[in-house]
Amino acid sequence: MTKVEALEVSLSPQERFSEYLQTRGLRQTNQRKFLVEQVFAQHDHFDAEELIDRLPRRGEENYVSTATVYRTLRECVDAGLLNCFQLDGRTVYDHDYGYPQHDHLYCTQCRKLLEFQSDELLEIRDKMAAMHGFRVESHRMIIQGVCRECSRARRKKRKQDLV
């Protein structure tokens, strides 16, 4: 298991998004620009509500409406900047542009989402696809379980219960 590192790309996420908007005849508004900056300011997984909580409130500089946040996130997915997937009934966003193919470990206790990249997994994927005459376009794997910290906390509780 390795840490997923950013790749070198020819366009910044902002430039790529601007290019996407131009091809669709959409305007690059200050709100869209600000949102893309916020989304790519740190590499983390988030849902729309978590992003909204980090943004300025109504009446503050750079305020963005909830509708604009949801619309822009959908446009970022369409532009290839973000991936989205469902976890526990919520839509989670993950950086796609500028990052290699990777998969996730999801702790069902604390809801921590860890990224990993595995060449062995890609080899198995490609071997299975070739065996079945299948052309791979993408894949997503989310392994659900309990992380190390939650497992330790659980063991400590059990020892106390025995006393």
ABEGO torsion letter per residue (X at the ends): XBBBBBBBBABBAAAAAAAAAAAAGBBBBAAAAAAAAAAAABBBBBBAAAAAAABBBBGBBGBBBAAAAAAAAAAAAAAGABBBBBBGGBBBBBBABGBBBBBBBBBAAAGBBBBBBBAAAAAAAAAAAAAAGBBBABBBBBBBBBBAAAAAAAAAAAAAAAX
